[in-house]
Amino acid sequence: MDQFQDIYNKSAKTVLKELEKALLSVDLSQLERFEKAILSKDKIFFVGVGRVMLSLQAIAKRWAHLGIKTHCVGEITEPAITPNDLLIVGSGSGSSIFPLNIAKKAKSIGAEIVHIGSNPNSEMKNIANFMVRIPVRTKLYLKDEIESEQPMTSLFEQALLILGDIMAVMIIERQKINLEDLWQYHANLE
């Protein structure tokens, strides 16, 4: 049991240390612009693939608890996107085909687009209005990415999810939202 505990403690500390480094490396001016975009739009749409999309779905659910109208691209009740809306594209590399093409479509409609990713020089650079960079290891192994001992792009997916929760806490504080009032937005058919 001692060996198991040692491996667990070491692994937990590694993940937490990497997350702290990643989240404290995000440019605050990008986050401030991001917060303004979130709060100024009618609806917020999310697109990504794989584990990134799972993180985005969790963010969409949390922000819906704040009274923000959120939708994940492809959901059965997804409404039309308009120029009054925001599309959040989650892609570490910025080159995943599906999110890239959805972003192009949203841009043609006039929606504002933010890319949350690690690669500032991807094709998303020419599509998104701005980027929130989480400068962590991607499949591209760029020189300025924060290295990770975790498999593949786990650190990006984790940091994305936690960043969404950090933004929720900041919105609650800055909008002076009473935490008890948030339950009105929680699912109640449970």
Residue pairs with C-beta under 8 A, 6 or more apart in sequence:
14 149
14 150
15 150
15 158
18 136
18 146
18 148
18 149
18 150
18 155
19 155
19 158
19 159
19 162
21 146
22 134
22 135
22 136
22 146
22 155
22 159
23 134
23 159
23 162
23 163
23 166
25 134
25 135
25 146
26 132
26 133
26 134
26 135
26 163
27 132
27 133
30 130
30 131
30 132
30 133
31 132
31 167
33 130
34 114
34 130
34 132
34 167
35 167
35 170
35 171
35 174
37 86
37 112
37 114
37 129
38 44
38 63
38 68
38 86
38 167
38 171
39 171
39 175
41 84
41 85
41 86
41 112
42 69
42 82
42 84
42 85
43 69
43 70
43 71
43 79
43 81
43 82
43 84
43 85
43 86
44 60
44 63
44 68
44 69
44 70
44 71
44 85
44 86
44 88
45 70
45 71
45 72
45 73
45 78
45 81
45 85
45 86
45 87
45 88
45 106
45 111
46 53
46 56
46 57
46 59
46 60
46 70
46 71
46 72
46 73
46 87
46 88
46 90
47 53
47 56
47 72
47 73
47 74
47 87
47 88
47 89
47 90
47 98
47 99
47 102
47 103
48 55
48 56
48 89
48 90
48 91
48 96
48 99
49 91
49 96
49 98
49 99
51 153
51 154
51 157
52 90
52 91
52 92
52 96
52 153
52 156
52 157
52 160
53 72
53 90
54 157
55 90
55 157
55 158
55 160
55 161
55 164
56 72
56 88
56 90
56 160
56 164
57 72
58 161
58 164
59 70
59 160
59 161
59 164
59 165
59 167
59 168
60 70
60 71
60 72
61 70
62 164
62 165
62 168
63 70
63 164
63 167
63 168
63 171
64 70
64 185
65 168
65 182
65 185
65 186
66 168
66 171
66 172
66 175
66 177
66 182
66 185
67 185
71 77
71 78
71 79
72 78
73 87
73 102
81 87
81 106
81 109
81 111
82 109
82 110
82 111
83 109
83 110
83 111
85 111
85 112
86 111
86 112
86 113
86 114
87 102
87 103
87 106
87 111
87 112
87 113
87 114
88 114
88 116
89 99
89 100
89 102
89 103
89 113
89 114
89 115
89 116
89 117
89 124
89 128
90 99
90 116
90 117
90 160
91 99
91 100
91 115
91 116
91 117
91 122
91 124
92 117
92 118
92 119
92 134
92 136
92 138
92 139
92 153
92 156
93 117
93 118
93 119
93 122
93 138
93 139
93 140
94 100
94 115
94 117
94 118
94 119
94 122
94 123
94 124
94 125
95 119
95 122
95 123
95 124
100 123
100 124
100 127
103 113
103 115
103 124
103 127
103 128
104 127
106 113
107 113
107 127
112 129
113 127
113 128
113 129
114 128
114 129
114 130
114 131
114 132
115 122
115 124
115 125
115 127
115 128
115 130
115 131
115 132
116 131
116 132
116 133
116 134
116 160
116 163
117 124
117 131
117 133
117 134
117 138
117 156
118 133
118 134
118 135
118 136
118 137
118 138
118 140
118 142
118 145
118 156
119 138
119 140
119 142
120 131
120 133
124 131
125 131
132 163
134 156
134 159
134 160
134 163
135 144
135 145
135 146
136 145
136 146
136 148
136 153
136 155
136 156
136 159
137 145
137 146
137 147
137 148
137 153
137 155
137 156
138 145
138 153
138 156
139 152
139 153
146 155
148 154
148 155
171 177
172 179
172 182
